[in-house]
Amino acid sequence: MTDFHVYAGAEHSIDRPHVRRISLNDIREALRKGLDDFRDKPSHVVFIALIYPIVGVVLARWSSGEDTLQLLYPLMSGFALIGPFAALGLYEISRRRELGLDTSWRHALGVVRSPSIPGIAAVGLMLVALFLAWLLTADAIYKAIYVGGRPASIPALLADVLGTQRGWMLIVVGNVVGFLFAAAALVLTLVAFPMMLDRDCGAVAAIETSVRAALANPVPVAAWGLVVAAGLLLGSLPLFAGLAVVMPILGHATWHLYRALVAPGRGR
């Protein structure tokens, strides 16, 4: 039976691989390779990615009640916080294609047998907690600004947000706080999940390497964050359906970004 280890690898040591410096050209190359992976196995990756528009529509319907309208935008924007965890199967497809192995979709589900699955689960729970914290924070910001007379429908809410002083205050404050949550998720998990799939390193090493990679490459990582944000925004239209294309490409590209940022180690 596989040794249950979360924080460190099977050898109970913290792996600190070398982190490379990259440029904006490496971001473009990662996206090109991600698109190439998507084109190579489109039926498989779209099958995996269909969960995104489905969950998105469910979340939109859940937030359509009078008391939860204000959570619609935070739900949409906060989706990026858990995206790195949900894209595990896409990383695995790219990993296998890179090695010349079979890339049928069943292997995407095989990540549950990874030796690093305890660490993967731990970092995934961290992102879920961050997502829930963002929702609670966004709801608190809305209630603090909209003390009384809250809009009762989506059209009324949009008109109020876009056409009143308190609406603009909500936009500014909400997006600034949301940016901080997104930046935290990006820095903490930039290469964490691909690294744990690639090598049995544990959650601490994966997060620590992600932080070092982000600090060593502030401009390229910021550009990557903008690419992800723009892609998710476009993919949310209409009704989240575009995520079935955007998410596979970003997921595959994340694997190749990991390869550019982190020096090779002992793979699984």
N, C-alpha and C positions, 0 to 999 in steps of 0.2 A: 504494500500500500504506500502511495506517495506521501512523503513527510509533509505535514500541514505547516506551512510557513507563510507568513504574511509580510513581515517587515523586511526580512532579508531573504536571500536565496537558499537553496537546499543546503549549502555549505555554511549557512548562518554567518555570512560575511557580506559587507556592503560593497557592491560593485560600483566603481567610479570610472566609467569609460571616458576616453578623451572626447571632448566636445570641439567640433570644428567651427571655424568662422565661415559664414556663407554670405552670398550677395543676393541682390534682387533677381539676378539671372538664375540662381538656384531655386527661387520660388517659382519662376516661370517654368523651369525644367520639371519641377515636382508636379505642377499642374499639367504639363504636357504628358508626363508619364501616367498621371492619374487618368487623364482622358483616354490614353492609349489602353490602359487596363479596362476601362469602361467599354471601349469599343470592342475589345477582344472577347469579353464575356458579358454582353449587355443583358441577356435574359437572366443570368444569375444575379448580377448586382441589382437589377431593377426588382427582382423578386424579393431580395433582402430589403431594399429601400422602400418598398411599398408600405412598410410599417410606419414610416414617417408621415405620409399624407393621411393615413388612416387615423393614427393617434392625433394628428393635428386637427382633423375634423371633429373627432370626439371631444378634444379639449375646447374647441370653439363652441360646440353645442353646450357643453357643460357650463361654460361661462356666459351663456346667453340669458341667464336669469337676471332679474332686477338687481339683486344684491351682489352679483359677481361680474357685471359688465366691465368694471374697471380692471379686471384681471385678464381680459382678452389680449391686450398688447403685451403685458408682462409674460403671459404664457407663450406667445409667439416668439418674442425676443429671447426669453429664457430657455427656449428649446435648444439653443446653441450650447448651453451649459452642460447638458447631458449627451449631446451629440458625440463627443469623443468616445464615450463608453458604449453607446449604441452602435458605433461603427466598427466594432471588433471584428465582425465577420468579413468586412471589406478589407481590413488590414491583412487578415489571413489569406484572402484570395490573392492579394498583391504579393504577399510573402511567398506563396506557393508558385505563383507564376514566375517570380524572380528566380526561383530554384529549378524551374522547368518541371514542376510536379503537376499532377492533375488538379484542375481548378474548378471542378464541379461544385455546385452550391452546397452539397452536403458537408463539404469540408469547412465551410464558413460556420456551420453549427458545431464543428468539432473543436472549437476553441475551448469548450467547457472541459475538455480533457487535458488542457495545457497544464504543465507543472506549476505555472504561475497563477493559476486561477484564484487561489486565496487572496493574493495581492491585487489582482485585477478587480475582484469583488470589493475589496476594501477601498480602493481608489474610486470605484464606481459608486459606492455608498457615499463617499465624500462629495462627489459631484451631485448626487441626488439631494444631499443635505444642503449643498450650496444653492441648488435650484429652489428648494422649498424656502430657504432663507430669503432668496430674492423675491419670491411671491409674497411672503409675509411683509417684507420691507416695502415693496411696491404698493401693497394694499394699505399699509400704514401711511405712506406718503399721500396717497389719494384721499384718505379719510381726514388727514390733517389739513389738506388744502380745500377739500370740498366738505366743509363742516355741515352745511345744510343745502337743501334744494338740489340734490343729486339728479342728473339726467336718468330717465327711466327706459331709454331705448338706445340702440346703437347710433341711429342718425342724430338724436338729440345730444348724445355724448360727444360725437365727432364735431358737431356744430359748436358745442361749448368749449371743447378743448382747443379748437382751431380759431375760435373767434372771441375769446374772452381773456382777460388778464390772468385769471386763475388757471385757465387752460394752458396758457403759455408757460406759467410757472410750473405746472405739472410736467409739461414736456421737458423743460430745462432740468429741473431737479431729478425727475425720473430717469432721464437718459444719462445724466452724470453719474447717478448711483448705479444704474445698470451697467455703465461702462466699467465701473470699478469691479463689479461682480464678474463681468466677462473677462476683464484683464486678469483677474485672479485665477479663473478657470484656465485661461490660455497659458499663463506662466507655469501653473502647477502640473498641467497635463499635456504640454506641448508634444512631448515624445513618450510620455509615460506608458500608454497602452501598447503602442507598437514595440517599445523596448521590452515590456514584459512578455509579449508574444515571441519575440526574437530570442530572448535569453531568460533563464530563470534567475531573476535578480532581486525580486521583492519590491514592495511598494515604496519603501524609503529611498532606495537607489533610483527608482524610476522617477519619483517626484524631484529628488535632488538633482538628477541629470536634466530634467526639464527646466528647472530654475536656472541652472548653470548655462544651458543652451540659450535661454531667453536673455539672460544678462550679457552673454557674450555677443549676441546678435540683436540688439534692440531695434534697429531699423528694419531688417528683413522680417523679424517676428511681428513687428507692428504692421508691416505691409501684409503679412499673412493673415493677421487678425482682421484687417480691413477686407481682404478677399473673402474670408469666411463670412463676415457680416453681410457683405454685399450679395454673396451667393445665396445665403439663407433668406435674405429679404426678397430677392428675385424668385427664389424657389417657393416662397409662401404664396405667390400669385400665379394662377388663381386658386383659392381654396387649398393651398399647400401642395397641389398636384405637382408643381415643378420640383419639389424636393425629391421626387423619384428619380430625377436626373442629377440634380445638384449634389445631393448627399453622397451618391456613389463616387462621383468625381472627386469631391473633397476628401472622402474617406480614403480612396486610393492614393491621392496626392499626399495625404498625411503620412502614409507609409514611406513614400519616397522622400519626403522632407526629413523624416527620421533618419533615413539612410544618409542623407547629405549632412546632417548635423552631428551624428554620433558615429564614432569610429567602430569598425566591425569588432565583434567579440565572439564568444562561444555560443553559437545558436543552438536551438533545440532540434 
